Amino acid sequence: MDKFARKCSATGKGINEGYCVNDGEFYFSEESQLVKFLRDRDSDDTSNLSDEFILKESYDLDEYYWTEWSEDDCEDEWYDEDGTRLTDES
């Protein structure tokens, strides 16, 4: 069974690489999920702004970054492919 270090906030699936938002408040496996989140959380109308603009502005404000997680990054929490938290007995 594969183990995953994080759980995607959009799909609920386990991931070992992706976008980390607000220092771990949210995780996304795909850029399109991140863009949707950034647009949805903003109270202003962002429909006239390009995805690239939204991503750059948010990145420049240190709101997210892309990373990979390894076994060294996780001490206790692991997820399976479906996003179910694994226990020590798993």
Backbone torsions as a table, in degrees:
resi	resn	phi	psi	omega
1	MET	NA	132.5	175.9
2	ASP	-75.3	145.2	175.9
3	LYS	-113.6	143.1	-179.6
4	PHE	-124.6	141.3	-173.5
5	ALA	-81.6	-25.1	-178.5
6	ARG	-136.5	169.9	179.8
7	LYS	-123.0	125.6	-178.9
8	CYS	-64.7	129.5	-178.7
9	SER	-71.0	-21.6	-179.0
10	ALA	-88.7	-44.2	-174.1
11	THR	-102.2	-21.4	-176.0
12	GLY	79.6	4.9	-179.0
13	LYS	-88.4	153.8	176.3
14	GLY	-70.0	142.1	179.7
15	ILE	-139.7	151.9	174.0
16	ASN	-119.0	2.5	173.6
17	GLU	-154.8	149.5	179.9
18	GLY	159.2	-160.9	-176.4
19	TYR	-98.4	130.2	176.5
20	CYS	-105.6	123.4	-176.0
21	VAL	-112.1	135.2	177.4
22	ASN	51.5	50.8	176.9
23	ASP	53.4	39.2	173.7
24	GLY	102.7	8.5	177.6
25	GLU	-70.3	-35.0	179.1
26	PHE	-140.4	154.1	176.0
27	TYR	-135.0	140.1	178.8
28	PHE	-135.1	138.3	-179.3
29	SER	-86.6	-22.5	-175.3
30	GLU	-126.2	145.4	178.7
31	GLU	-59.9	-38.0	-179.2
32	SER	-62.6	-34.8	177.2
33	GLN	-67.7	-40.6	178.2
34	LEU	-62.9	-46.3	-179.9
35	VAL	-60.4	-45.2	178.8
36	LYS	-59.3	-44.5	178.2
37	PHE	-60.2	-47.1	-178.4
38	LEU	-63.0	-39.4	178.1
39	ARG	-69.4	-43.3	-176.4
40	ASP	-67.8	-32.5	-176.9
41	ARG	-79.4	-16.9	-177.9
42	ASP	-83.6	128.4	-179.2
43	SER	-75.7	-20.2	177.4
44	ASP	-81.4	156.3	176.3
45	ASP	-74.3	116.2	-179.6
46	THR	-108.3	10.9	-175.6
47	SER	-63.3	-23.9	-179.7
48	ASN	-87.4	-2.6	-178.8
49	LEU	-99.3	141.4	179.5
50	SER	-72.7	157.3	175.6
51	ASP	-58.3	-41.1	-179.4
52	GLU	-61.0	-41.5	178.3
53	PHE	-64.4	-46.7	179.6
54	ILE	-58.7	-46.2	-179.4
55	LEU	-64.7	-45.7	-178.5
56	LYS	-64.4	-45.6	-179.8
57	GLU	-59.6	-46.1	-179.4
58	SER	-66.3	-40.4	178.4
59	TYR	-64.7	-43.8	179.3
60	ASP	-63.0	-25.3	177.1
61	LEU	-89.2	7.9	-179.8
62	ASP	59.0	35.0	179.7
63	GLU	-85.5	-19.6	178.6
64	TYR	-154.6	163.5	170.7
65	TYR	-153.7	160.3	177.6
66	TRP	-99.7	140.2	-179.0
67	THR	-154.5	170.5	171.2
68	GLU	-118.5	143.4	177.4
69	TRP	-111.1	145.7	178.9
70	SER	-125.4	178.5	178.9
71	GLU	-59.7	-29.4	179.3
72	ASP	-69.1	-21.0	-177.8
73	ASP	-84.4	-14.8	-174.7
74	CYS	-122.8	130.8	178.9
75	GLU	-101.4	-49.4	-172.5
76	ASP	-120.2	-33.0	-173.2
77	GLU	-96.4	126.3	173.7
78	TRP	-137.4	154.3	-179.8
79	TYR	-127.4	153.0	171.7
80	ASP	-86.9	-179.0	-176.7
81	GLU	-58.8	-31.1	-179.3
82	ASP	-85.3	0.2	178.4
83	GLY	88.8	9.2	177.8
84	THR	-79.4	130.5	-179.5
85	ARG	-68.0	131.5	179.1
86	LEU	-88.0	143.0	175.5
87	THR	-102.9	174.5	178.8
88	ASP	-60.4	-25.9	-179.1
89	GLU	-81.1	-13.5	-176.4
90	SER	-72.3	NA	NA
